[in-house]
């Protein structure tokens, strides 16, 4: 009975990993755009400055902008 339970848990775990592998998160090579982005995300977000805003804009830290179009 224990073996059946362990096999069931293993199967559920592998199914979850398979589903997660298709998510958009895993399609990117890194989580952060560069070291400046990582540094800001870890510590700089508490006190943002105009300099960090300019860096995020010029380096494209936050990905593509998708315009919001309200439903008609």
N, C-alpha and C positions, 0 to 999 in steps of 0.2 A: 504494500500500500504506500509505503514511503517512497519507493522508486517511482510509482505512478505520479505521486504528488510532485516530486522533483522534476520529472519529465514534463509535466504540465506547466510548472513554473518556468522551466527552461524554454519551452515552446512559446509561452506568452512573452517572455523577455526578448526572444529573437524576433517575434512578430512586431513588437514595439520598436526594436532597433531598425527593422526593415522599413517600417512606416516613417520613422524619423529620417531615414537616409534620403527620402524624396523631398524633404522640406527645403525651403529656400536657403536656410542657414548654412547647410552643408555645400551649397553651390559656390560659395565664396572661398577664396584661398586663405583669407585671414579675417579675423573679427574686427581689427582696427586697420584704418587706412595706412597709418605710419606711426612712428614713435611719438610724434607730437599729439596725435589723436589719442593714443593710449594714455599718455601722461595726463592730458586734459580729462579723460574719462575716469581715471583713477583718483586724481587729486584736484585738478583745476576747476571742476564743475561747481565747486562750492563758492568760488569767487571769480566768475567770468569777467573778462576785460574786453575792451574794443580790439586789442591785439589778438586775443584768442578767437573772437568773432571773425576778424579778417582772415586768420589762418584757416578756420573751418570753411569759410567761403572759398578761398583760393585753392585749398587742397582737396575740396570735395569730401569732407569727412562723413557727411550724412546721406550720401547717395543721391539718386536722381530725384528731382522734384516732380511730383505728380500733381497737376492742378486739380482742384476740387470743382466739379461741375454738378450743381444741384439737380436733382431729379426734375423733370419737366412735367 
